[in-house]
Each structure stands twice: as structure tokens, then as C-alpha cells.
Amino acid sequence: MIKVGRSFDAKAMLNIFHHYGNIVEVVIPAKRDKGGRRFGFARFDQVKDVRRFGVEL
């Protein structure tokens, strides 16, 4: 889960995370968290470098 801004959309998430591996699905719900912030999820089929992925997130 990441925090996303108002202009941030699924295509922007794909562009940011595509180098980590094969993205299966990106979801940015219309609802907001308790603090009023937007959030999103990216689901991967395969991650190229799990260690790098974990450190950089």
C-alpha cells in the first residue's frame, strides 16, 4: 500500500513500479483512509529482485 496524491492514477503507479516485476493489478480505491489520504495497491505476478523491492519500498 502506498499513499497517492490527487492526480495520481493507476497508469502512474504502473510507470513507477513496472521495473520491479510483472504487475497483475493496480487498485486505487475512491475512499480515503482515516486521515483523509488516498492510497493504492499493486499486485505482482513475479518480482525480479525481492531484496531490492523490499528495501526500496
KOLFI-196803 format. One line per field, with one value per residue (C-alpha): x, y, z; chain; residue in three letters. Coordinates in Angstrom, 1 decimal, padded with zeros to 4 digits. Layout:
N
east = [X; ...]
north = [Y; ...]
up = [Z; ...]
kette = [A; ...]
rest = [ALA; ...]
END
This chain:
57
east = [000.0; 001.3; -000.1; -001.1; -001.9; -004.9; -003.6; -002.0; -003.7; -003.3; -001.1; 001.2; 001.5; 002.3; 005.1; 006.6; 006.5; 007.0; 010.7; 010.2; 008.4; 005.2; 002.3; -001.0; -003.4; -003.4; -006.2; -006.7; -010.0; -012.2; -012.4; -009.8; -008.0; -009.0; -006.6; -008.4; -005.5; -005.8; -004.0; -003.4; -002.2; -000.2; -000.2; 002.7; 002.9; 006.7; 009.2; 012.6; 014.7; 012.8; 015.5; 015.7; 012.0; 011.7; 014.5; 013.3; 009.7]
north = [000.0; 003.5; 007.0; 008.6; 012.3; 013.7; 013.5; 010.0; 007.3; 003.6; 004.4; 006.5; 003.5; 001.2; 003.6; 003.7; 000.0; -001.8; -002.2; -004.3; -007.1; -008.1; -006.1; -008.0; -005.4; -001.8; -000.6; 002.9; 002.9; 006.0; 006.0; 007.6; 006.4; 007.8; 010.8; 011.7; 010.5; 008.4; 005.0; 002.3; -001.3; -003.0; -006.8; -008.5; -011.9; -012.0; -009.7; -009.5; -008.8; -009.4; -008.0; -004.7; -004.5; -004.8; -002.3; 000.4; 000.3]
up = [000.0; -000.8; -000.3; -003.5; -004.4; -006.1; -009.6; -009.2; -011.1; -012.0; -015.0; -012.9; -010.5; -013.4; -014.5; -011.1; -010.2; -013.6; -013.2; -010.1; -011.9; -013.7; -012.4; -012.5; -011.0; -009.7; -007.5; -006.2; -004.2; -004.3; -000.5; 001.7; 004.9; 008.3; 007.8; 004.5; 002.3; -000.8; -001.1; -003.6; -004.1; -006.8; -007.1; -008.8; -010.5; -010.3; -008.6; -010.3; -007.2; -004.0; -001.7; -003.7; -003.8; 000.0; 000.7; -001.7; -000.6]
kette = [A; A; A; A; A; A; A; A; A; A; A; A; A; A; A; A; A; A; A; A; A; A; A; A; A; A; A; A; A; A; A; A; A; A; A; A; A; A; A; A; A; A; A; A; A; A; A; A; A; A; A; A; A; A; A; A; A]
rest = [MET; ILE; LYS; VAL; GLY; ARG; SER; PHE; ASP; ALA; LYS; ALA; MET; LEU; ASN; ILE; PHE; HIS; HIS; TYR; GLY; ASN; ILE; VAL; GLU; VAL; VAL; ILE; PRO; ALA; LYS; ARG; ASP; LYS; GLY; GLY; ARG; ARG; PHE; GLY; PHE; ALA; ARG; PHE; ASP; GLN; VAL; LYS; ASP; VAL; ARG; ARG; PHE; GLY; VAL; GLU; LEU]
END
